[in-house]
Amino acid sequence: MVSILSRVKDVIKYSMMYACLTHCTFEYVGDFVVCNGPSMEPTLHSKNILLTERISTRFHNPRRGDIIIAVSPTDPKQFICKRIVGIPGDRIVLKNNTRPIEADIDVLVINKKQKVNEFQDEYVPRGYIWIEGDNSENSSDSRYYGPIPLGLVKSRVVCRLWPIKEARML
Amino acid sequence: MAFRKFIKSVLLGIPIGVTFLDCVGYVARVDGISMQPALNPDASQTDYVFLSRWAVRTCNVDRGDIVSLISPKDPTQKIIKRIVGLQGDVVSTLGYKHEIVRIPEGHCWVEGDHTGHSLDSNTFGPVAQGLLTARATFIVWPPERWRRLQTELPRRRRPIQIAKSASYYSQ
């Protein structure tokens, strides 16, 4: 009887320990993400498995071109996977109108110094980033809901693990 | 040998502690006067509150809750405010660029109780609910201030129109 009890105690103790270790690794080092939806095609497809890291996002210095996982600003239970297009201080030029927008709007990122007059533009404010999906016809992103706060960014995509044939750094 | 055992238990203890802080909650000091009179009523002493992470695990918050969130302007900073409106509500603002705002999907309107001395949604607009990190449930220190924090909203700060259901935008 006693031996069974101590067995159970051991099992509970070890499973607790490993659960905590896993939590910490996934929360602070990196985790795996299965992506879903067409918004990042042709870079990422549905059901690809990605490895992400959470170390660099702690410092909150975004770089243009990084693919990130963020909490969706329109639904806090959902995560989105997009590419950073503009960082604070960048000027985003929305061709031919403002958001919320219809599908065919090209977005150009240009440096502060350049000057373009015929387009609607807005600056990315401090603490915010401008994100977009690679599949601009089929993606709801900053062109729809505006720049998102950096606090929503959870992790940065490092590489694709699955399918094996297409495994590579991103 | 005892030393090695000590190191081992520390290495195993850290993840357990961190997980506890992440899932259950932690105690934090409240700085500033933006939440007077609910928190820090007297400038000479600072309150310590228990921030419950467990309470926001399903993103289920209510109007009147005191919450801590990541500042949308500076992601390294956390702020503590009261929720005034949820998605779909119409709130009358105090000095925001629009006099009346319908809160967009997935966002909420947060304000400090100390109107006019608080950097809140009246400055930066509706905030994404994903920025909420925890709900303040108790004042734990100083001992004479120990109490549960009530979910209440001053009558004059209630939204002008409350969304009929939580899923206003999905209809």
Interface residues (C-beta under 8 A of the other chain):
Chain A: M16 M17 A19 C20 L21 H23 C24 E27 Y28 H60 A70 V71 S72 P73 T74 D75 P76 K77 P125 R126 G127 Y128 Y145 I148 P149 L150 G151 L152
Chain B: L12 I14 P15 I16 V18 T19 D22 C23 T58 C59 L69 I70 S71 P72 K73 D74 P75 T76 P104 E105 G106 H107 V127 A128 Q129 G130 L131 L132 Y169
